Amino acid sequence: MGERCDWCGDDPLYVAYHDTEWGVPEYDGRALYEKLVLDGFQAGLSWITILRKRDNFRAAFNGFDPNEIATWGKAEVDRLVQDPGIVRHRGKIEAAIKNARAWQQIEAEEGFSNYLWDFVDGHPVQNRFHSMAEVPAQTPLSQRISKDLKARGFGFCGPTIVYAFMQASGFFNDHLVPCPRHDAVAAMG
C-alpha cells in the first residue's frame, strides 16, 4: 500500500478528511454550495483552519441552506462578524450571502450540481500526479469556471479557489498515484 498524499500531514482531523472526503465526487447542490463557500473562506488561510471550524460554520450558517442564507442581510452579517467560532471576514460573509442568491438562480435554471458537472462532461477528471510539485494551483478550466461563476454573481471564487473546490469535490481526482485513495476515488467516478 502506498503513502497517502503528504499535504494532510499527520493531524488526525486532516488525515480523516483526506481518507474519507477529499476527492470523493459530490453531486448534491447544497453540499457543493457549502464546499465552495468554505473554500472561499479559506482564501489566505490554511485548509486545516477551516476544517477545525467547519462545525462552527455549519451552526452559524444554519447548515448552509442557500435558500435561507439568500434571505439574510445586514443583521446576519453583523451577527456573523461577531462569531469567534468562524472566520470573521465581512467580505467573505457577504460573499456567502451573495453566492446563495446566485446559487438559487442556477439551481432554478439547471441545478447547481448539473451546472458544475457539465464543465467536466459529468465525469471526474482522473489526473495521474506522482508528486505535489506536479499538481497545479489552477488550470485553464478553473479560470473559465471562476469567470463564469463571477459573471453569475458569485464572489470569492477565483481560479485557485475554484480548483481547490473542484479537487475537494471530486471533479478532479488529484490524489497522488501512490496514495491508496487515488484508485479508490477513481473507482467512484
C-alpha positions, 0 to 999 in steps of 0.5 A: 500500500502506498503513502497517502498524499503528504499535504494532510500531514499527520493531524488526525482531523486532516488525515480523516478528511483526506481518507474519507472526503477529499476527492470523493465526487459530490453531486448534491447542490447544497453540499457543493454550495457549502464546499465552495463557500468554505473554500472561499473562506479559506482564501489566505488561510490554511485548509486545516483552519477551516476544517477545525471550524467547519462545525462552527460554520455549519451552526452559524450558517444554519447548515448552509441552506442557500435558500435561507442564507439568500434571505439574510442581510445586514443583521446576519452579517453583523451577527456573523462578524461577531462569531469567534467560532468562524472566520470573521471576514465581512467580505467573505460573509457577504460573499456567502450571502451573495453566492446563495442568491446566485446559487438559487438562480442556477439551481432554478435554471439547471441545478447547481450540481448539473451546472458544475458537472457539465464543465467536466462532461459529468465525469471526474477528471482522473489526473495521474500526479506522482508528486505535489510539485506536479499538481497545479494551483489552477488550470485553464478550466478553473479560470473559465469556471471562476469567470463564469461563476463571477459573471453569475454573481458569485464572489470569492471564487477565483481560479485557485479557489475554484480548483481547490473546490473542484479537487475537494469535490471530486471533479478532479481526482488529484490524489497522488498515484501512490496514495491508496485513495487515488484508485479508490476515488477513481473507482467512484467516478 
